[in-house]
Amino acid sequence: MTVTLDDIRKAEARIAGHVRQTPLLQDAVLSARLGQAVVLKQEYRQTTGAFKLRGATNALLSLPPDARARGVITASTGNHGRALAHAARAEGIRAVICLSRLVPGNKVQAIQALGAEVRIIGQSQDDAMAEVARAVQAEGLTEIAPFDDAAVIAGQGTLALELLAQRPDLATLLVPLSGGGLAAGVAVAAKALRPDIRVIGISMQQGAAMAASLAAGHPVEVAELPSLADSLGGGIGLHNRLTFALCRRLLDSVILLSEPEIAAAMRHIHATTGDWVEGAAAVGVAALLAGHLPAPDGPVAALLTGANVSPETTARVLAGELV
Ligand SMILES: *Cc1c(COP(=O)(O)O)cnc(C)c1O
């Protein structure tokens, strides 16, 4: 089982009218510095504040009627849970969201406000995932996994179709990388349409499970540590079915960033767009600002994936404090 361009095109048709098309903005400072157009895909303006609504909506709309009637469950570092809650409410489906204690309070409240049942379990994404497995057996709920799910990956891939329609000449895509659902979907779509395009996955140095797994050649566990890019935390699952293989096959490289590099990018994006994005969303710009891609060979797009950042964090980043 894998995900194809055809799956992503069908997802695009299925979720049309349920998700927003988001703007693309040229970054004048980075374009001048790198001698190539640098564009920012403002996907943090998506409903629920992150691209996750694409995958969650596609997965829900693909469910058979009996599964819709019983309800859905997921473990999430926040944005997937929020997206699933929103999409489930729109469809009148019961949603249960399992979170670890590391998830920021603003994200928990946002999910509860969307009418979902929240269960806070343990200290890590793995603990929350164990509760999902239990409830699938005991309560008959259907798991909608945050990244390792074909319908979710296909939904996230619609972001690349939209981006390449807006800007067909892109040579490099900078994609925040956690479980790899976004990177896998984007890479499948982008490389099917433009075989020469480069897709680069970007994570934080601390606790990047997919990067460690790609380096090891198989899924591995890493210690979960606090990061400005909290949406990129969590394991990829030791029994990963789809995203590890897709990322290994399709990502051209992986870049890892320090916390100060991520903070600097959040400030740069605020200065450029007027918006605060979350650390996870800033990693593409961080890689460019920090000189990890000194001489791109064509136009570059950074995917600004989410804006669900707490006021406390933005205040500390603005003040130049490290978190
Ligand atoms: C989930 C998320 C990512 C990473 O997506 P994966 O599919 O898990 O790799 C990046 N940015 C934001 C804001 C997210 O919520």
PDBQT file of the ligand as one rigid body, heavy atoms in Angstrom, charges set to zero:
ROOT
HETATM    1  C1  LIG A 401       2.099  18.252  12.122  1.00  0.00    +0.000 C 
HETATM    2  C2  LIG A 401       2.846  19.467  11.763  1.00  0.00    +0.000 A 
HETATM    3  C3  LIG A 401       4.016  19.409  10.990  1.00  0.00    +0.000 A 
HETATM    4  C4  LIG A 401       4.657  18.109  10.558  1.00  0.00    +0.000 C 
HETATM    5  O1  LIG A 401       3.806  17.248   9.850  1.00  0.00    +0.000 OA
HETATM    6  P1  LIG A 401       4.113  15.686   9.767  1.00  0.00    +0.000 P 
HETATM    7  O2  LIG A 401       3.132  15.164   8.784  1.00  0.00    +0.000 OA
HETATM    8  O3  LIG A 401       3.899  15.107  11.134  1.00  0.00    +0.000 OA
HETATM    9  O4  LIG A 401       5.540  15.532   9.350  1.00  0.00    +0.000 OA
HETATM   10  C5  LIG A 401       4.611  20.604  10.625  1.00  0.00    +0.000 A 
HETATM   11  N1  LIG A 401       4.125  21.792  11.027  1.00  0.00    +0.000 NA
HETATM   12  C6  LIG A 401       3.017  21.888  11.784  1.00  0.00    +0.000 A 
HETATM   13  C7  LIG A 401       2.534  23.229  12.182  1.00  0.00    +0.000 C 
HETATM   14  C8  LIG A 401       2.344  20.735  12.177  1.00  0.00    +0.000 A 
HETATM   15  O5  LIG A 401       1.239  20.840  12.922  1.00  0.00    +0.000 OA
ENDROOT
TORSDOF 0
